[in-house]
Amino acid sequence: MFVTYILFSEMIDCYYVGSTGNLPDRLKRHNSGRSTFTKRGIPWLVVYQKTYETKSEAYQAEIYIKSQKSRKYIEQLISQQ
């Protein structure tokens, strides 16, 4: 199973969209400062996740969410979960 996820940082009031095969490990890497972009927003919280059968499906969902370039769209996804 693969997951498309959205993280939120209260510190910088920002969302981060990604996909992975291991969400707990990926969240740990975001919050340990090993990712350049997310380092400045620690701590990150998972506010949305959706599972997919394949890595490709999860990645395509990630790309679609990012292509919307819309905080409003992301917040609608979160509220529907």
HUZIZI-V181739 format. One record per backbone hydrogen bond with DSSP energy under -0.5 kcal/mol. NH is the residue of the N-H (numbers start at 1). CO is the residue of the C=O. E is the energy in kcal/mol with one decimal. If there is no record, write none. Layout:
nh = (NH;NH)
co = (CO;CO)
e = (E;E)
This chain:
nh = (2;3;4;5;5;6;7;8;9;10;13;14;16;18;20;26;27;28;29;30;31;32;33;34;35;36;39;40;41;42;45;47;47;48;50;52;58;59;60;61;62;63;64;65;66;67;68;68;69;74;75;76;77;78;79;80;81;81)
co = (52;20;50;3;18;48;16;45;14;8;9;9;7;5;3;22;23;24;25;26;27;28;30;29;29;34;35;37;38;39;8;6;45;6;4;2;54;55;56;57;58;59;60;61;62;63;64;65;66;70;71;72;73;74;75;76;77;78)
e = (-2.7;-3.2;-2.6;-0.5;-2.9;-2.2;-3.0;-2.2;-2.4;-0.5;-1.0;-1.4;-2.1;-2.4;-2.3;-2.3;-2.8;-1.9;-2.0;-2.3;-2.5;-0.8;-0.9;-1.4;-0.6;-0.5;-1.4;-0.6;-1.5;-0.9;-2.1;-2.7;-0.6;-1.3;-2.1;-3.1;-1.8;-2.5;-2.6;-2.1;-2.1;-2.6;-2.3;-2.5;-2.4;-2.2;-1.0;-0.8;-1.2;-1.9;-2.6;-1.8;-2.2;-2.2;-2.0;-1.5;-0.6;-0.9)
